[in-house]
Amino acid sequence: MSSAYTCDGCGARLGAVEDLQREPTTTGRTWYCRYCRTRVPSVVAERLSHRRDGSPTDR
């Protein structure tokens, strides 16, 4: 099973939290593709939010 998700809007391969944009809402969080702002399903985004891309800026 692949750990990446393909954005429905732009086709970008989303594989880590760096590829997502999070917006807090009154009921939790809403996740979007960082490149085209298409909404990413919460189940997928929460899984990806725990992944890092391995760049030197990861903490």
Gaussian input, Z-matrix of N, CA and C with variables (Angstrom, degrees):
# hf/3-21g

backbone

0 1
 N
 C     1     B1
 C     2     B2     1     A1
 N     3     B3     2     A2     1     D1
 C     4     B4     3     A3     2     D2
 C     5     B5     4     A4     3     D3
 N     6     B6     5     A5     4     D4
 C     7     B7     6     A6     5     D5
 C     8     B8     7     A7     6     D6
 N     9     B9     8     A8     7     D7
 C    10    B10     9     A9     8     D8
 C    11    B11    10    A10     9     D9
 N    12    B12    11    A11    10    D10
 C    13    B13    12    A12    11    D11
 C    14    B14    13    A13    12    D12
 N    15    B15    14    A14    13    D13
 C    16    B16    15    A15    14    D14
 C    17    B17    16    A16    15    D15
 N    18    B18    17    A17    16    D16
 C    19    B19    18    A18    17    D17
 C    20    B20    19    A19    18    D18
 N    21    B21    20    A20    19    D19
 C    22    B22    21    A21    20    D20
 C    23    B23    22    A22    21    D21
 N    24    B24    23    A23    22    D22
 C    25    B25    24    A24    23    D23
 C    26    B26    25    A25    24    D24
 N    27    B27    26    A26    25    D25
 C    28    B28    27    A27    26    D26
 C    29    B29    28    A28    27    D27
 N    30    B30    29    A29    28    D28
 C    31    B31    30    A30    29    D29
 C    32    B32    31    A31    30    D30
 N    33    B33    32    A32    31    D31
 C    34    B34    33    A33    32    D32
 C    35    B35    34    A34    33    D33
 N    36    B36    35    A35    34    D34
 C    37    B37    36    A36    35    D35
 C    38    B38    37    A37    36    D36
 N    39    B39    38    A38    37    D37
 C    40    B40    39    A39    38    D38
 C    41    B41    40    A40    39    D39
 N    42    B42    41    A41    40    D40
 C    43    B43    42    A42    41    D41
 C    44    B44    43    A43    42    D42
 N    45    B45    44    A44    43    D43
 C    46    B46    45    A45    44    D44
 C    47    B47    46    A46    45    D45
 N    48    B48    47    A47    46    D46
 C    49    B49    48    A48    47    D47
 C    50    B50    49    A49    48    D48
 N    51    B51    50    A50    49    D49
 C    52    B52    51    A51    50    D50
 C    53    B53    52    A52    51    D51
 N    54    B54    53    A53    52    D52
 C    55    B55    54    A54    53    D53
 C    56    B56    55    A55    54    D54
 N    57    B57    56    A56    55    D55
 C    58    B58    57    A57    56    D56
 C    59    B59    58    A58    57    D57
 N    60    B60    59    A59    58    D58
 C    61    B61    60    A60    59    D59
 C    62    B62    61    A61    60    D60
 N    63    B63    62    A62    61    D61
 C    64    B64    63    A63    62    D62
 C    65    B65    64    A64    63    D63
 N    66    B66    65    A65    64    D64
 C    67    B67    66    A66    65    D65
 C    68    B68    67    A67    66    D66
 N    69    B69    68    A68    67    D67
 C    70    B70    69    A69    68    D68
 C    71    B71    70    A70    69    D69
 N    72    B72    71    A71    70    D70
 C    73    B73    72    A72    71    D71
 C    74    B74    73    A73    72    D72
 N    75    B75    74    A74    73    D73
 C    76    B76    75    A75    74    D74
 C    77    B77    76    A76    75    D75
 N    78    B78    77    A77    76    D76
 C    79    B79    78    A78    77    D77
 C    80    B80    79    A79    78    D78
 N    81    B81    80    A80    79    D79
 C    82    B82    81    A81    80    D80
 C    83    B83    82    A82    81    D81
 N    84    B84    83    A83    82    D82
 C    85    B85    84    A84    83    D83
 C    86    B86    85    A85    84    D84
 N    87    B87    86    A86    85    D85
 C    88    B88    87    A87    86    D86
 C    89    B89    88    A88    87    D87
 N    90    B90    89    A89    88    D88
 C    91    B91    90    A90    89    D89
 C    92    B92    91    A91    90    D90
 N    93    B93    92    A92    91    D91
 C    94    B94    93    A93    92    D92
 C    95    B95    94    A94    93    D93
 N    96    B96    95    A95    94    D94
 C    97    B97    96    A96    95    D95
 C    98    B98    97    A97    96    D96
 N    99    B99    98    A98    97    D97
 C   100   B100    99    A99    98    D98
 C   101   B101   100   A100    99    D99
 N   102   B102   101   A101   100   D100
 C   103   B103   102   A102   101   D101
 C   104   B104   103   A103   102   D102
 N   105   B105   104   A104   103   D103
 C   106   B106   105   A105   104   D104
 C   107   B107   106   A106   105   D105
 N   108   B108   107   A107   106   D106
 C   109   B109   108   A108   107   D107
 C   110   B110   109   A109   108   D108
 N   111   B111   110   A110   109   D109
 C   112   B112   111   A111   110   D110
 C   113   B113   112   A112   111   D111
 N   114   B114   113   A113   112   D112
 C   115   B115   114   A114   113   D113
 C   116   B116   115   A115   114   D114
 N   117   B117   116   A116   115   D115
 C   118   B118   117   A117   116   D116
 C   119   B119   118   A118   117   D117
 N   120   B120   119   A119   118   D118
 C   121   B121   120   A120   119   D119
 C   122   B122   121   A121   120   D120
 N   123   B123   122   A122   121   D121
 C   124   B124   123   A123   122   D122
 C   125   B125   124   A124   123   D123
 N   126   B126   125   A125   124   D124
 C   127   B127   126   A126   125   D125
 C   128   B128   127   A127   126   D126
 N   129   B129   128   A128   127   D127
 C   130   B130   129   A129   128   D128
 C   131   B131   130   A130   129   D129
 N   132   B132   131   A131   130   D130
 C   133   B133   132   A132   131   D131
 C   134   B134   133   A133   132   D132
 N   135   B135   134   A134   133   D133
 C   136   B136   135   A135   134   D134
 C   137   B137   136   A136   135   D135
 N   138   B138   137   A137   136   D136
 C   139   B139   138   A138   137   D137
 C   140   B140   139   A139   138   D138
 N   141   B141   140   A140   139   D139
 C   142   B142   141   A141   140   D140
 C   143   B143   142   A142   141   D141
 N   144   B144   143   A143   142   D142
 C   145   B145   144   A144   143   D143
 C   146   B146   145   A145   144   D144
 N   147   B147   146   A146   145   D145
 C   148   B148   147   A147   146   D146
 C   149   B149   148   A148   147   D147
 N   150   B150   149   A149   148   D148
 C   151   B151   150   A150   149   D149
 C   152   B152   151   A151   150   D150
 N   153   B153   152   A152   151   D151
 C   154   B154   153   A153   152   D152
 C   155   B155   154   A154   153   D153
 N   156   B156   155   A155   154   D154
 C   157   B157   156   A156   155   D155
 C   158   B158   157   A157   156   D156
 N   159   B159   158   A158   157   D157
 C   160   B160   159   A159   158   D158
 C   161   B161   160   A160   159   D159
 N   162   B162   161   A161   160   D160
 C   163   B163   162   A162   161   D161
 C   164   B164   163   A163   162   D162
 N   165   B165   164   A164   163   D163
 C   166   B166   165   A165   164   D164
 C   167   B167   166   A166   165   D165
 N   168   B168   167   A167   166   D166
 C   169   B169   168   A168   167   D167
 C   170   B170   169   A169   168   D168
 N   171   B171   170   A170   169   D169
 C   172   B172   171   A171   170   D170
 C   173   B173   172   A172   171   D171
 N   174   B174   173   A173   172   D172
 C   175   B175   174   A174   173   D173
 C   176   B176   175   A175   174   D174

   B1=1.4544
   B2=1.5205
   B3=1.3027
   B4=1.4562
   B5=1.5236
   B6=1.3219
   B7=1.4603
   B8=1.5233
   B9=1.3229
   B10=1.4631
   B11=1.5258
   B12=1.3077
   B13=1.4594
   B14=1.5260
   B15=1.3101
   B16=1.4538
   B17=1.5233
   B18=1.3196
   B19=1.4619
   B20=1.5248
   B21=1.3203
   B22=1.4635
   B23=1.5251
   B24=1.3295
   B25=1.4596
   B26=1.5118
   B27=1.3373
   B28=1.4679
   B29=1.5290
   B30=1.3198
   B31=1.4547
   B32=1.5153
   B33=1.3332
   B34=1.4721
   B35=1.5188
   B36=1.3044
   B37=1.4562
   B38=1.5282
   B39=1.3276
   B40=1.4509
   B41=1.5196
   B42=1.3344
   B43=1.4531
   B44=1.5154
   B45=1.3303
   B46=1.4648
   B47=1.5192
   B48=1.3138
   B49=1.4666
   B50=1.5285
   B51=1.3079
   B52=1.4621
   B53=1.5256
   B54=1.3223
   B55=1.4586
   B56=1.5274
   B57=1.3326
   B58=1.4607
   B59=1.5163
   B60=1.3071
   B61=1.4546
   B62=1.5223
   B63=1.3273
   B64=1.4584
   B65=1.5203
   B66=1.3175
   B67=1.4556
   B68=1.5211
   B69=1.3353
   B70=1.4641
   B71=1.5347
   B72=1.3059
   B73=1.4609
   B74=1.5227
   B75=1.2974
   B76=1.4618
   B77=1.5230
   B78=1.3182
   B79=1.4626
   B80=1.5227
   B81=1.3017
   B82=1.4709
   B83=1.5093
   B84=1.3304
   B85=1.4593
   B86=1.5143
   B87=1.3127
   B88=1.4525
   B89=1.5177
   B90=1.3101
   B91=1.4587
   B92=1.5231
   B93=1.3321
   B94=1.4655
   B95=1.5194
   B96=1.3289
   B97=1.4657
   B98=1.5282
   B99=1.3098
   B100=1.4626
   B101=1.5329
   B102=1.3187
   B103=1.4550
   B104=1.5328
   B105=1.3341
   B106=1.4730
   B107=1.5267
   B108=1.3280
   B109=1.4665
   B110=1.5238
   B111=1.3333
   B112=1.4545
   B113=1.5229
   B114=1.3117
   B115=1.4579
   B116=1.5274
   B117=1.3292
   B118=1.4628
   B119=1.5220
   B120=1.3411
   B121=1.4589
   B122=1.5353
   B123=1.3222
   B124=1.4641
   B125=1.5202
   B126=1.3176
   B127=1.4658
   B128=1.5279
   B129=1.3163
   B130=1.4635
   B131=1.5247
   B132=1.3173
   B133=1.4654
   B134=1.5237
   B135=1.3068
   B136=1.4702
   B137=1.5246
   B138=1.3213
   B139=1.4680
   B140=1.5322
   B141=1.3275
   B142=1.4618
   B143=1.5231
   B144=1.3293
   B145=1.4637
   B146=1.5233
   B147=1.3173
   B148=1.4663
   B149=1.5203
   B150=1.3185
   B151=1.4700
   B152=1.5101
   B153=1.3044
   B154=1.4512
   B155=1.5188
   B156=1.3273
   B157=1.4721
   B158=1.5240
   B159=1.3235
   B160=1.4635
   B161=1.5080
   B162=1.3239
   B163=1.4626
   B164=1.5197
   B165=1.3268
   B166=1.4625
   B167=1.5262
   B168=1.3360
   B169=1.4657
   B170=1.5221
   B171=1.3321
   B172=1.4666
   B173=1.5038
   B174=1.3201
   B175=1.4815
   B176=1.4945
   A1=109.44
   A2=116.64
   A3=121.22
   A4=110.14
   A5=115.63
   A6=119.42
   A7=111.40
   A8=117.63
   A9=121.05
   A10=109.36
   A11=114.62
   A12=122.02
   A13=107.05
   A14=117.68
   A15=121.58
   A16=108.63
   A17=116.14
   A18=122.05
   A19=110.18
   A20=115.86
   A21=120.71
   A22=112.32
   A23=117.47
   A24=121.10
   A25=114.43
   A26=116.40
   A27=119.24
   A28=113.68
   A29=117.39
   A30=120.70
   A31=114.05
   A32=117.72
   A33=121.18
   A34=109.49
   A35=115.05
   A36=120.75
   A37=107.99
   A38=116.05
   A39=122.32
   A40=107.62
   A41=115.61
   A42=118.30
   A43=114.68
   A44=117.73
   A45=120.58
   A46=109.40
   A47=114.95
   A48=120.62
   A49=111.59
   A50=118.36
   A51=121.84
   A52=112.51
   A53=117.61
   A54=122.19
   A55=112.49
   A56=116.56
   A57=121.83
   A58=111.38
   A59=115.26
   A60=121.88
   A61=106.04
   A62=116.74
   A63=121.78
   A64=109.92
   A65=115.36
   A66=120.51
   A67=107.96
   A68=116.58
   A69=118.75
   A70=110.51
   A71=115.58
   A72=121.28
   A73=107.82
   A74=117.02
   A75=120.09
   A76=112.00
   A77=117.15
   A78=120.79
   A79=113.30
   A80=118.39
   A81=120.67
   A82=111.34
   A83=115.68
   A84=120.91
   A85=109.86
   A86=115.55
   A87=121.90
   A88=106.88
   A89=116.57
   A90=122.33
   A91=110.55
   A92=115.51
   A93=122.15
   A94=110.38
   A95=115.53
   A96=121.82
   A97=107.42
   A98=117.39
   A99=121.41
   A100=111.81
   A101=117.63
   A102=121.21
   A103=113.91
   A104=117.03
   A105=118.48
   A106=113.62
   A107=117.39
   A108=123.81
   A109=113.74
   A110=117.44
   A111=120.41
   A112=107.86
   A113=116.79
   A114=120.58
   A115=110.46
   A116=115.26
   A117=122.75
   A118=106.93
   A119=118.59
   A120=120.18
   A121=111.50
   A122=116.33
   A123=121.81
   A124=112.98
   A125=117.48
   A126=120.47
   A127=110.52
   A128=116.43
   A129=121.63
   A130=110.30
   A131=116.85
   A132=121.34
   A133=111.75
   A134=118.05
   A135=120.47
   A136=110.02
   A137=117.16
   A138=120.44
   A139=110.16
   A140=116.73
   A141=120.73
   A142=112.31
   A143=116.89
   A144=119.94
   A145=112.17
   A146=117.30
   A147=121.20
   A148=112.37
   A149=116.82
   A150=121.87
   A151=110.03
   A152=116.45
   A153=122.96
   A154=107.91
   A155=116.41
   A156=119.70
   A157=113.75
   A158=117.62
   A159=120.59
   A160=114.74
   A161=117.47
   A162=119.81
   A163=110.68
   A164=118.21
   A165=121.56
   A166=113.97
   A167=117.60
   A168=119.34
   A169=113.14
   A170=117.59
   A171=120.13
   A172=110.52
   A173=116.71
   A174=120.46
   A175=110.68
   D1=131.57
   D2=-178.71
   D3=-75.91
   D4=144.62
   D5=179.95
   D6=-93.90
   D7=1.96
   D8=179.15
   D9=-102.27
   D10=162.11
   D11=178.83
   D12=-127.34
   D13=137.99
   D14=177.88
   D15=-95.97
   D16=123.21
   D17=-179.02
   D18=-61.95
   D19=133.56
   D20=178.30
   D21=-70.72
   D22=-23.86
   D23=-177.07
   D24=-83.48
   D25=-51.53
   D26=-173.58
   D27=-116.92
   D28=-8.34
   D29=178.81
   D30=82.39
   D31=7.74
   D32=179.59
   D33=-67.66
   D34=146.94
   D35=176.82
   D36=-87.94
   D37=114.10
   D38=-179.44
   D39=-100.05
   D40=115.73
   D41=-174.97
   D42=-127.13
   D43=-3.23
   D44=-177.46
   D45=-156.20
   D46=169.13
   D47=-178.24
   D48=-59.79
   D49=-27.16
   D50=179.72
   D51=-65.07
   D52=-18.50
   D53=-179.63
   D54=-90.93
   D55=-1.44
   D56=-176.06
   D57=-114.09
   D58=156.16
   D59=172.79
   D60=-125.30
   D61=128.78
   D62=-176.40
   D63=-108.46
   D64=137.86
   D65=174.04
   D66=-126.98
   D67=124.08
   D68=177.27
   D69=-71.28
   D70=144.12
   D71=176.31
   D72=-130.22
   D73=174.01
   D74=179.96
   D75=-67.32
   D76=-21.94
   D77=-178.84
   D78=-104.98
   D79=6.27
   D80=-179.30
   D81=142.89
   D82=-126.73
   D83=-178.86
   D84=-131.12
   D85=148.97
   D86=172.65
   D87=-121.00
   D88=133.55
   D89=-176.01
   D90=-110.86
   D91=142.05
   D92=179.88
   D93=-132.64
   D94=154.90
   D95=170.98
   D96=-65.42
   D97=130.90
   D98=-178.68
   D99=-66.02
   D100=-23.33
   D101=-173.01
   D102=-90.28
   D103=-36.23
   D104=-175.81
   D105=-129.28
   D106=-1.84
   D107=178.32
   D108=66.40
   D109=24.80
   D110=172.73
   D111=-78.40
   D112=138.33
   D113=-178.95
   D114=-65.98
   D115=136.30
   D116=178.38
   D117=-105.19
   D118=134.83
   D119=179.83
   D120=-54.98
   D121=139.45
   D122=-175.98
   D123=-57.30
   D124=-40.73
   D125=-178.81
   D126=-61.29
   D127=-43.64
   D128=179.22
   D129=-68.03
   D130=-46.53
   D131=-176.38
   D132=-64.34
   D133=-40.38
   D134=179.06
   D135=-63.78
   D136=-38.72
   D137=178.06
   D138=-65.32
   D139=-45.26
   D140=-179.57
   D141=-70.04
   D142=-26.44
   D143=-177.24
   D144=-65.37
   D145=-16.17
   D146=178.88
   D147=-96.03
   D148=2.85
   D149=-179.71
   D150=-105.40
   D151=148.50
   D152=176.14
   D153=-119.67
   D154=156.43
   D155=-178.39
   D156=-86.03
   D157=-4.63
   D158=178.02
   D159=88.28
   D160=7.27
   D161=179.87
   D162=-73.86
   D163=161.23
   D164=-178.49
   D165=-61.02
   D166=-16.98
   D167=-178.85
   D168=-86.45
   D169=-5.51
   D170=176.65
   D171=-63.58
   D172=142.43
   D173=179.60
   D174=-120.03

